[in-house]
Amino acid sequence: MNAPRHLTIRDVSSELARSLKAEARRRGTSLNQTVKDLLAKALGIDSPEEFDNGLSALAGTWTADDLKEFERVTGAFEEIDDELWR
């Protein structure tokens, strides 16, 4: 394995810098690690990681009453509007 290299990237736009910092905060990693992860992924050399959509904290938290209420308020989405399908 080659020794790690240091790179400097110049003339980064303010928008890109803000977006990278926001992504680092979202991931809870350093800006350096975030940039390395994003570059590796873009180049297809990243190690496969498990996809996390952030919803795992909600899994299994509904009660039977929560489900009933959800089905009640979203029931209209199950109805087919014949007028729209003509």
C-alpha positions as CSV (number, residue, x, y, z in Angstrom):
1,M,0.0,0.0,0.0
2,N,1.3,3.5,-0.9
3,A,1.8,6.1,1.8
4,P,-1.1,8.4,2.3
5,R,-0.9,11.6,0.2
6,H,-1.9,15.1,1.1
7,L,-4.0,17.0,-1.4
8,T,-5.0,20.7,-1.6
9,I,-8.0,21.7,-3.5
10,R,-8.1,25.4,-4.4
11,D,-10.9,27.8,-5.5
12,V,-13.7,25.9,-3.9
13,S,-16.9,27.9,-4.3
14,S,-18.7,29.1,-1.2
15,E,-21.7,27.0,-2.1
16,L,-19.6,23.8,-2.3
17,A,-17.9,24.6,0.9
18,R,-21.2,25.2,2.7
19,S,-22.6,22.0,1.2
20,L,-19.6,19.9,2.3
21,K,-19.7,21.3,5.8
22,A,-23.4,20.6,6.0
23,E,-22.9,17.1,4.8
24,A,-20.1,16.6,7.4
25,R,-22.5,17.8,10.1
26,R,-25.2,15.5,8.9
27,R,-22.9,12.5,8.9
28,G,-21.3,13.4,12.2
29,T,-17.8,13.1,10.6
30,S,-15.0,15.6,10.0
31,L,-14.9,17.6,6.8
32,N,-11.8,15.8,5.8
33,Q,-13.4,12.4,6.2
34,T,-16.5,13.5,4.5
35,V,-14.6,14.7,1.4
36,K,-12.6,11.5,1.3
37,D,-15.7,9.3,1.6
38,L,-17.5,11.3,-1.1
39,L,-14.6,11.2,-3.5
40,A,-14.1,7.5,-3.0
41,K,-17.8,6.8,-3.6
42,A,-17.9,9.0,-6.7
43,L,-14.9,7.1,-8.1
44,G,-16.3,3.7,-7.2
45,I,-13.6,2.8,-4.8
46,D,-15.5,3.0,-1.6
47,S,-16.0,0.1,0.6
48,P,-19.6,-1.1,0.5
49,E,-21.5,0.3,3.4
50,E,-25.0,-0.5,4.6
51,F,-27.6,2.1,3.4
52,D,-29.2,4.0,6.2
53,N,-32.2,6.1,5.3
54,G,-32.4,7.4,8.9
55,L,-35.8,5.8,9.6
56,S,-34.6,3.0,11.8
57,A,-35.3,5.1,14.9
58,L,-39.0,5.0,13.9
59,A,-39.2,1.3,13.2
60,G,-41.4,-0.6,15.7
61,T,-42.6,2.5,17.5
62,W,-46.2,2.6,16.5
63,T,-48.9,1.1,18.6
64,A,-52.0,-0.6,17.3
65,D,-53.9,2.6,17.9
66,D,-51.3,4.6,15.9
67,L,-51.8,2.2,13.0
68,K,-55.6,2.6,13.1
69,E,-55.3,6.4,13.1
70,F,-52.9,6.3,10.2
71,E,-55.2,4.1,8.2
72,R,-58.1,6.3,9.0
73,V,-56.5,9.5,7.9
74,T,-54.9,8.0,4.8
75,G,-57.9,5.9,3.7
76,A,-58.8,8.3,1.0
77,F,-55.6,7.5,-0.8
78,E,-56.8,4.0,-1.4
79,E,-59.9,5.1,-3.2
80,I,-59.8,5.2,-7.0
81,D,-61.3,8.3,-8.6
82,D,-63.0,7.0,-11.7
83,E,-63.2,10.5,-13.2
84,L,-59.4,10.8,-13.3
85,W,-59.1,7.5,-15.1
86,R,-61.4,8.2,-18.0
